[in-house]
Amino acid sequence: MNHAETTAIHAGRSDFAKLGCHAPPIDLSTTYPVDDLETARESLNIMAHGGQPEGNSVYARLHNPTVARFEEALARLEQTEEAVAFGSGMAALTACLLAARFKRQEMSKRTSLGEHVVAVRPIYGTSDHLLSNGLLGMTTTWTQPDTISEAVRPGETILVVIETPANPTISLVDIEDVVRQAGDIPVLVDSTFATPVLQNPCSLGASFTLHSATKFLGGYGDVIAGVVATSSIWARALRHVRVVTGALLHPLAGYLLHRGLTTLAVRVKAAQESAQILALRLKQHPAVKEVGYPGLLPCGPAAETFKRQMKGPGALVAFEIRGETPEEECRKATQLLDRLQLISHAVSLGATDTLLQHPASLTHFLVPRNERLASGITDGLLRLSVGLENVEDLWQDLRQALDSM
Ligand SMILES: *Cc1c(COP(=O)(O)O)cnc(C)c1O
């Protein structure tokens, strides 16, 4: 089997020889003319239930070849049977929740069971909001990674949701341990921060590996998308949800993501190298209280988890500003953002440029304050997404802002 760098460049291109092309064609058709009604109807029936087209694709909500090439490439990188792409990371998470519920209903032949989800904080702010607000008719028990087995309700829990490295503290959750505790309940791992280059959760027993493809997979900050790597059985369920809810990825976005994958490994490694340097320098700066970065973990269980499940510490660094009181830490953290000259003050991550943001006042603003603090999102915490600029230029910008604290 090839290495990830090679797979990222060649996967999803098996039909090129037949097509006689070198770059992936972008198929913008919304409909596909029917030449034989019988086979088109059969193909539609298969796709409407999440299967792949047999011959005619009929209509672009059912299947698109440009998106399918990106999906094939991502599945190869995650070493899963299949992958299913969506219009955003949130659409992908929603589809996993709905697919898990549908599967449970099919198994129990009942339509409403008061479905229950178990999840671990911290987690991406909008995922937290979706799981907390009851919009999908499910309730969520928030728990610690080591008490998942107690939070799970047999016959009721449809999914266990974790994120590792977690947003925005960059803390790690032991995937294999969570899978063991979950038993026969499927586990979803949001692996956005790790990318398939650094971590493959399905190889560790997870049922769903979710990426906000908006971040590192796209890589240039110009595509919103989500993707789930999974088994063929779950992929069928996810495509079924996608067909009926319409949470599609546009073919142009599929093309950009497929192209983005070819540079994924180099981008992640270059940004990671700078992140390691910046994390260390931040840790030594007197204005910084604490740094969260998998590459700086002291010996202990977290460092063991890191070694077991990740190939590198990644390009995201969390750090806390020092202050006398939480109010002062909050004020100083936002002041630092105002003093940046090169680094952008912006949410999101995984683009070519370096971004810094203050989770307590933006991305995790909706998480209740007590819950937020309990999960490590303090008032002085900042989250840095390291890009591809020269590391000395990045440090100079951070240092001048920190020195003036
Ligand atoms: C951005 C993000 C999401 C949501 O993805 P969208 O593409 O913005 O919908 C989910 N999880 C993590 C970890 C993210 O960073």
The ligand as an SDF file (V2000), in Angstrom:
LIG
                    3D

 15 15  0  0  0  0  0  0  0  0999 V2000
  -15.5120   23.8340   11.5030 C   0  0  0  0  0  0  0  0  0  0  0  0
  -15.7370   22.6070   12.2840 C   0  0  0  0  0  0  0  0  0  0  0  0
  -16.9500   21.9130   12.2290 C   0  0  0  0  0  0  0  0  0  0  0  0
  -18.1270   22.4050   11.4210 C   0  0  0  0  0  0  0  0  0  0  0  0
  -17.8220   22.3840   10.0600 O   0  0  0  0  0  0  0  0  0  0  0  0
  -18.5000   23.3960    8.9890 P   0  0  0  0  0  0  0  0  0  0  0  0
  -17.8500   22.9610    7.7210 O   0  0  0  0  0  0  0  0  0  0  0  0
  -18.1590   24.7790    9.4140 O   0  0  0  0  0  0  0  0  0  0  0  0
  -19.9580   23.1430    9.0240 O   0  0  0  0  0  0  0  0  0  0  0  0
  -17.0840   20.7550   12.9660 C   0  0  0  0  0  0  0  0  0  0  0  0
  -16.0700   20.2930   13.7190 N   0  0  0  0  0  0  0  0  0  0  0  0
  -14.8890   20.9350   13.8170 C   0  0  0  0  0  0  0  0  0  0  0  0
  -13.8150   20.3790   14.6750 C   0  0  0  0  0  0  0  0  0  0  0  0
  -14.6700   22.1050   13.1030 C   0  0  0  0  0  0  0  0  0  0  0  0
  -13.5110   22.7500   13.2000 O   0  0  0  0  0  0  0  0  0  0  0  0
  1  2  1  0
  2  3  1  0
  2 14  2  0
  3  4  1  0
  3 10  2  0
  4  5  1  0
  5  6  1  0
  6  7  2  0
  6  8  1  0
  6  9  1  0
 10 11  1  0
 11 12  2  0
 12 13  1  0
 12 14  1  0
 14 15  1  0
M  END
$$$$
